[in-house]
Every structure is written in C-alpha cells, then in structure tokens.
Amino acid sequence: MSAWIKFDLSSIAPEEGAPAPDRLISGTPTFRTWNFEEADGGLYVGIWEATPGKWRIVYEEWEYFHILSGHSIVTEEDGPAVQLKAGDSMILRPGFKGTWEVVETTRKDYVIRV
C-alpha cells in the first residue's frame, strides 16, 4: 500500500445519499460522497457533492472543508448566513446547529474528525 492518495474520482464509486426526511426544508437535494481515507481514530477525507436544496444540520464531529465549485449558504442557528463559493474554506465544530442550503450544485473536499 502506498503512503499517498491522489483524489481521483474515477478510482472509486461514490456513495449516494440525501438529507434525512425530518431535516429537509426545501428541494430534493442528493449527495455523492467519494471517501478516499478512513484512518484510525475516526478521521475521514474525501470529496462531497450536493444538488440544490436546503436542510437542517447538526454537527457532532469536527470538519474542515474547501469549496471546489458551486454556491452554498451555511447559517448557524441565530447567526448570520455565510455565502460559500469556489475557493472558500470553513471549519464547523462539534455543536454547530443550523442549515445548509445548496443554491448551485456544490462540491467540496473535506477532512472530518469524529
């Protein structure tokens, strides 16, 4: 096994998903996730993509992500809306509650620690 991983979307099939029905606010968003690494200690690294829609999010994990394409809006409960476009990065900490709205199909790379 090599000591490096290239993010090659053609090398693995994406996992398909969607927000839980009780979290959906609007639209019919779908997810595709290419999880390239699952390391000991609960570390995940990969690429995630979502189609337009809006849903509630609750984070129990820590996540860093970088927007590769698209346009999304992340809003914390009782907080300001943050517009996210290609080139933007963000960290969501455990305890974050709010909404994620995909305005234009969004793709991000991520590092998650549970």
Secondary structure, DSSP 8 states (H G I E B T S, - for coil): --S-----GGGS--EEE---TTTEEEE---EEEEEEEEETTTEEEEEEEE-SEEEEEE-SSEEEEEEEEEEEEEEETTS-EEEEETT-EEEE-TT-EEEEEEEEEEEEEEEEE-
